[in-house]
């Protein structure tokens, strides 16, 4: 009954052209400048967060172009290099397990300090490596930093950004991951592996920028630091903006939602959170089982099988990424999360079908001269579609749907599922290709198709609503 009363006290009433949240009987009309203004501090905070995501994608993309140079210079065996590549995933899973709880205990901004330290240590360890052990240690450190990034970057942005800007800002930030992966491929094709390790400049920009951005106001409200909460919110919205109504709504909601339960893993497995947990885990499965890490880790091998020169292939498939990221950040607020996610997953499905079809025709000795064109077209469509929505929207929705009292635990679980699925995809890719090159990509296509159905049936639309409105309505829904 207490949960039902809380849901009623946080009931979201929506009227045409006017979204209103009622908290403990106090209503606020969220049409002020505080709900939609762009400030220098907000832009800087988004840029700093994007640097962490860019560095994470660079970590993923590093191993492919660096392989031949590391094998030649350090005399590693193929098995030793495989350990180096997979160590990132192990570090990522460790980071994922503790990411939510760490960000809840020490704050979002302080967690970004920690992940950046691990990024810097990892790149330096790889640069100075003379043997396998330091190389692996550096890769483990990078993976740990990336595991933290996957939770804290979208969470921080969703908590500081006004509802009208939240989708676009977070979409661009998380799309930096696949974009920087391609940047690593391109730069790695012209510089050696040690120089490539030093080019991860965004982690230094992140280190510098953290001095100038505020902590998440919602986290400050959660732990009771009211003066700092109000000061951080004012900095983000602008010194001349009246933030009293927004601050009151955040404080009322936070105080009430924390009365339900503390943030513990076991509390997530209650009926009232079942819907959010199913959506969050399902989105992580959709994002990884579409085959991204198969393309990412083994793109050079795919080009070789199709008879495409690697450097040409990398350049061609990277062309649509920036337009796709920009388009996604615009369309996410125009059409909404669900619609854009379904369009993006459909595009992924089409890209995998084209790639699979090219290998099928090659195996049948039909139209073999078209194989390189079809493969390039398939990868291009896949990567553009991923950058359009699947790369960012799952993280956006997960950062929005869980209330503050369970956000840390929920984020850790979803983050861990994402890393575990990426491990499965990257580990099984070569085995699947040996079984059937065409069948591998048709399998990925079917997973993307299932993702479209999952999104249509279960994923909620969160566009143009504050975090408090979204979470209150989902409590009532559950």
N, C-alpha and C positions, 0 to 999 in steps of 0.2 A: 504493500500500500504506500510505503514511503517513496518507492521508485515512481509509482503512478502520480503521487502528489507532486514530486519534483518535475516529472515530465509536463504536468499541467502548468506548474509555475513557470516553466521555460517554454511554454507553447508558442509556436511560431505562427503568426497570422499573416497570410499573404493576401494582398489586395492588388488589383491592377495598378501598376505604376508606383506601388508603395509597399515596401517590405518592412515589417515591424516586428520586433521581438519584445515580448512581455516578460520581465524578470521580476518575480515577487510583487507583481501588481504594478510595476513601474514600466511604462512604455517609452520607447525612444524612436524617433523618426530619423533613420540613418541616411539623410540626404545632404548632410553638411559637407564642407570641404574636407573635413577629416576623413571622410569615407572614400574620397577619390583623388586627393591631391598628390602630386609627384614632387618630392623634395630632393635636395642634393644628398641628404643623409640616406634617404631611401634608395636612391640610385646607387650610391656608394656601397650600401649594404648588399644590394643585389649583385653588384659587380664583384665584390669580395667573395660572396658565396659562389658565383659562377667560376671564379678562379679555382676553388676547391674541386668543383665538378670537372673542370677542364683537366686539372692535374690527374684526377682519377681515371678519366678516359685515356690520357696519355700513358698511364701505367699499363692499361690493357693492351694498347697498341704497340708498346715498346718491344715486346718479345719477338714479334714476327720479323721486322726489318733488322733487328740486332742479331738474329740467330747465326748467320754465316760468319759475321765478324767475331763473335764471342767464341764460336767453335774453333776458328782458326787461331785466334790470339791466345786463348787460354788452354787449348788442347782438350776441351771437354768432349766426352762421348755424347751420342744422341740421347742416351738414357739420362745422363747427368743434366743435359739441357732441358729435358722433359721435366725433371724435378724442379729446375729453376722456374720454368713456366708455370707449373701447377702450384708452387709455393705461394703465389699471389692469392690464389683461391683460398688456401688454408688461412692466410692472414686475414682475408676478407671475411671469412666465416667467424673468426675470433672477434674481429671488430664488430660484426653484425650482432653477435650475442650480447655484447656489453654496451652497444651504442645507445640504446634507449635509456637504460638505467644511468649511464654515465652522464648523458645530456640532462637528465632530470636532477641528478645530484649536484653537478658543478655548473650547469647552465649550457645553453646552446653556443654562446660565444667562446667560453672556455674550452668546450669540446673541439671547436675549430682550431684553437691554439694547439691542442694536443695532436690532432690529425695532421696539422701542418708540420709539426716537429718530426713526426714519423715520416712524412713525405720527404723532408729535407735529409733526414738521416738515411733513408732508403736510397735516394739518388746518389748521395755521397759514397755510400758503401759500394754501390755498383760501379761508380766511376773509379774508385781506388782498388777494386777487386783484382787480386792476382791469382785467385783460385776459386773453386766452387763454393766454399763455405761462406765467404763474405758476399759473394754474388747472391746466394740463396737467402742470407740474412737480410740483405737489402731488399730483395723481392718480397720477403715476408713483411718487412716494415711498410713497404708501399701498399701491400694488400690490406694491412691493418688500417692504415690511414684511409684507404678507399672504402673499407667496410663502415667506418665511422661517417664518412662523407655521405653515403647513400641514405642514412637516416637524418643527419643533422642539417644537411643543406635544404631539402624540401621542407622540413619541419620549421626551421628558422624563418625561411621566406614566407611560408603560409601564416606564421604568427605575427609578422611585422607588416605585411602588405594589406592595403585596403581591398575589400572584396572585389571591386571592379577591376583592379590591376593584378590580383593574385594569380589568376590563371596564366596570363601572359608572361609575367615576371618569372614564375616558377618553370614554365614551359621552356623559355629560353635558357634558363640556368641548367636544367637537367638535360637539355638537348646538347649541352657542351660535351657530355660524355661521348656520344657517338661521333660528334664532330672532331674532338681532339684525338680520338682514335685514328681517324683518317689523316689528320695532320701529322701524327707520329709516323704513319706509313710513308707519307710523302717526304718528310724531312729525313727519315731514316734511310731512304733510298739514295740520298746524296751525301750523308755524313756518316762517320763511323760510330760505333756503339757507345764509346765513351763520351764523345761530343753530344750525342743524342741524350745521354743521361743528364748533361748539364743544361740542356735547352728547356727543361721544365721550369721556365721562368715564372709562370703563374703562381707556383707555390711561394715564391719570394714576394710577389705582389700581394698574395694573401697575408703573408706575415706582416707586411707593412700596413695593409689596409685594416687589419684587426684593431689597430690602435685607435681608429677613428669611428668605428661603428658601435651602436648601442647593443646591449643585451636584449633578448626578446621580452617585450613588456608582459606578455601572457605568462612567461615563466617566472618573472619577478612577482607578478600578482599571485601566482600559485604558492610561492614560498613566503608570502607576506611582506615583501620589501616594498611597501606602498609608495614611499617617496621616490625611490628609484624607478618604480613602475611608471608613475606619472611623468617623471622627467624623461624617460626613454620614449614614451608614447608621444610626448610633446616634440621631442627632437625629430622623430620620424614623420610627424604630420605637419610640422612647421610652427615657428614660435608665435605666429599671429592667429593660429587656428584654435577654436574652442574644442577641446577634446573631452570635456566633462561628461557628456552623454556616452561617448564610446568607452571611456574609462569606467563609468558606472556599470555599464552592461557587462564588461569583461570581469570586473570584480564580483558582481552579483552572481554571474554564471559560475565563475571559478569557485567561489565559496560554497555554492549549493551543490555543484557536481562532486566536490571533494567529500561531501557528507555521505555519498553512496558507499565508497570504499577507497582504500589506498591503492597505489599502483603496484600490484603484485601479479605475477604471471598467472597464478591460479584463478584470480578474479576475472580474467578474460574469458574463462571457459564457463560462463554463465549464459543463460538463455538470452538475457538482454543485450549481450555483445555478440551473439552468434552471427547475426546478419553482417555486421561490420567485419568480423573476422573472416567470414567466408569470402566477402568481396575483396578484402585486402590480400589474402593468400591467393585467391583466384587470379587477381591482377598480376601478382608476381610470377605465377606459373605462365600466364599468357605472355608476359614480357620476355621471359627466357626461352620457353619452349618453341617460340617462333623461329629460333635458330640463330640469334644474333652472334653468340660466341662461336658457333660453327663457322660463320662467315668471318668473324673478327680474327680468330686465332689461325685459321687455315685458308685465308683468302689467296695467299700466294700459291698454295697447293691447288686450289680451285682453278685459278688462272692457268696453271701448268697443265692440268687435265684437259682444259678447254683449248689449249694452244694460244693463249693470250699473253703477250709480253707483260710482265708484272708492272713495270713503271707506267706503261700506257693504261693498264687496267686500273691502277690506283688513282691516276689522274682523272680518268673518265668517271669512275663511280663517286668521286669526291665532289664533282661539279654541282650536283643538285642539293647538296646538304645545307649550305647557307640559305638559299631560297626556301627550302623546306622548313628550316627552323624559324625563319622570319614569318612564313605563311602560317605555321602552326601557332605562333604566339598571337597572331591577329585573329585567326579563325576560332581559337579556343573560347574566346568570349563572345564571338558572333553566333556560333552554332552550339556551343556547350561541350562539356567534357565527353559525354557519352557518344554523341554523334561523331565528333572528330576521332575518338578512339576506335569506333567501328569502321570509319573510313580508312584510318591508318592500318588497322589489322587486315582489312580487305586488300589493301595495297601490298602488305607483306605477303599475304596468301598468293596474290598474282605474281609477285616477284619470285617466290619459291617455285611456283608452277612453271614459269618460263625457264628458270634454271634447271629444274628437273626434266622438262621437255627437251632441252638442248642435249642433256646427257643420254636421254632415252633414244633420241634420233641418232646420236653418235654410236651407241651400242648396236643399233640396228643397221648401221651403215647407210642411213638415209639422210640426205641433205647435210652432209658433214661439213660443208663449207660454211653453213650458217651457224655452226656451234659457237664460235667466238662471239658473234653478234648477239645471239640469244642469251649466252651467259652474261655478257656485259649488260644487256638490257634487264635481265632478271635481277642481278645484283644492284644495279642502279635503281630500279623500282623498289626493291626491298629496303635499301638504305634510306632512300628519300622518304618512303612511307614510315619507316621507323623514326626518323627525325621529325616527321610531321606530328606524331602523337604517341605511339607506343613507348618511345624512349622516355617521355616525360610525364604523361598523364597518369599512369599508375602511381607514381610517386606523389603527384599532386593530390590525387583522391585519398591516398592513404594518410597524407598529412592533414587532411580535412575532416575525415569521418570519425576519428577516434577522439573521445573527450579527454581533457587534460589529465584526469585521474588514472587513465590506463594507457595514455599515449606512448610512454616510454616502453612498457612491456609489449604492447601491440606492435610498435615500430621495430623492436628487436626481433620478434617472431617473423614478421613479414620480410624484414631485411635478411634474416637467416635463410628463409625459404628461397628468396631470390638468389642468394649465393649458392645454396645447395643445388638449385636447378641449373645454374650456370656451370657448376662443376660437372653435373650429369651430361649436359650438352657438349661441353668441351672434351670430356673424357670419351664419350661414345662416338664422336664424329668420325674418327678414322675407322672404327669398326663398322659403322653404318656404311661408309663409303666403300669399304671392301665388300660388303654385302651387296650394295647396289647404289651407284652414284645418283641415279634418277630417283630411286626409292627414298633416299635420304631427304631430298628436298620436297618430294611429295608428302612425306611424313610431316615435315615442318609446315607445309601448306595446310595440312589438315588441322594441325594444332592452332594455327592462326584463324582458320575458319570456325573452330570451336570457340575461340576467344571472342569472335564477333557475336555468336549466339549468347555466350555468357554475359557479355556487356549489355546486350539488348534486354536480357531477362532480369538481371540482378543488380547491375551497377547503377547507383543513384546519380542524378544530376545535381551538381553543387554550384553551378554558375550563379554569380551575382548574390551570394548569400554569405553572411559573416560565418566564422567558424562556430560561434555560439548558436546561430540559427540552424546550421546543418546538423550539429550534434544533438540539439534538443529535439529536432524532428525525427532523427534516427532512433533516439531513445523511445519516442512515442511509437514509431514504426515497429521496433523490436517487441 
